[in-house]
Amino acid sequence: MEIKNKAVAGTLESSDIYVLVEPNESGIELQLESIVMNQFGEEIEKTVREVLSEFNVLNIKIQLKDRGAVECAIRARVETALKRAEGVI
């Protein structure tokens, strides 16, 4: 998948995650802020990288602001942002 545009998904509400994606020419650049960073930061990053791999995304800048989202919400928000950035939805 090629990231063509800047796109967002999610909110900054409690139990959600805000995802901003944009094109990048030099690999995957991931920036994560989370209220549960110490407990779940590695798991959140692992989940995001799994979704990027599933969609075959090689070049992307992705910023995440987590407010305690569960894994299925993280996956859904990242997928939505990717599809919006590609122009699918």
N, C-alpha and C positions, 0 to 999 in steps of 0.2 A: 504494500500500500504506500502511496506517495502522499505526503502531507502537502496540500496545495495552498491552504489558507489558515489563518488564525481562527481558532474556534474554542468555545467554552461549553462546559456542562456542569451541573450541580450548583449548590448554593453554599453560603457560609453559615447556614443554620446548624444547630446542634444535631449530631448523628448523621451529618452529610459530609461530602467532600466537594470542593471546588476544583475543577480541572481546566487548565488553560494549555492548549497545544498550539504550536506554530512551526513552520518549516525551519529546518536546520541543515546545514551542509556538512557538518562534521560529526556524524554519529548521534548517539542518544545522550541528551543533556537533561538530567532529571533533578528537579529541585523540590524538596518536600518539607513542608511545615506541618506539624501535627501536635495536638494537645496531648497525645499519648505516644509521643516520639520514643521515649525511653522504653516503654513496654512493647510497642508494636511497630516501630519505625522500620525495622528490617522486613517484617512480614508485609507491610504495606508496599514497600519498594519491590519486594519479590512478586507480589500480585500484579503490580503495574507492569513490571518487566515481562511477566508471563503473557499479559494481554497484548503488549507490543509485539512479542514474538509470535503469538497466534495470528496477528494481523500482518506479520512480516514487515514491520516498520523498522527501518534501519537508520533513518535520519529524522530526528525530532527534538524539539525543545519542549519539555513538559513541566509545568509548574503545578503543584498540588498543595492545597490548603485543607487539611483534614480537621474535622471537628468530631472525631469519634465514629466515623462510618464503619459499618461492617463490611466484610469482604465482598458480598454480592453487590452492595451499593458502589463500592470502589470499582469493581469490574464494569458495572453498568455505566457509570459516569465516564470512565476512560473510553469504553467502546463508543459511547454517544459522541464524545468530543472527537474521536478519530473519524467517525463517519461524517460528522459535520465538516471537518477539516478537508476531507477528500471530496466533499460535495455530494455525498450520497443522500443525506437528509438535511 
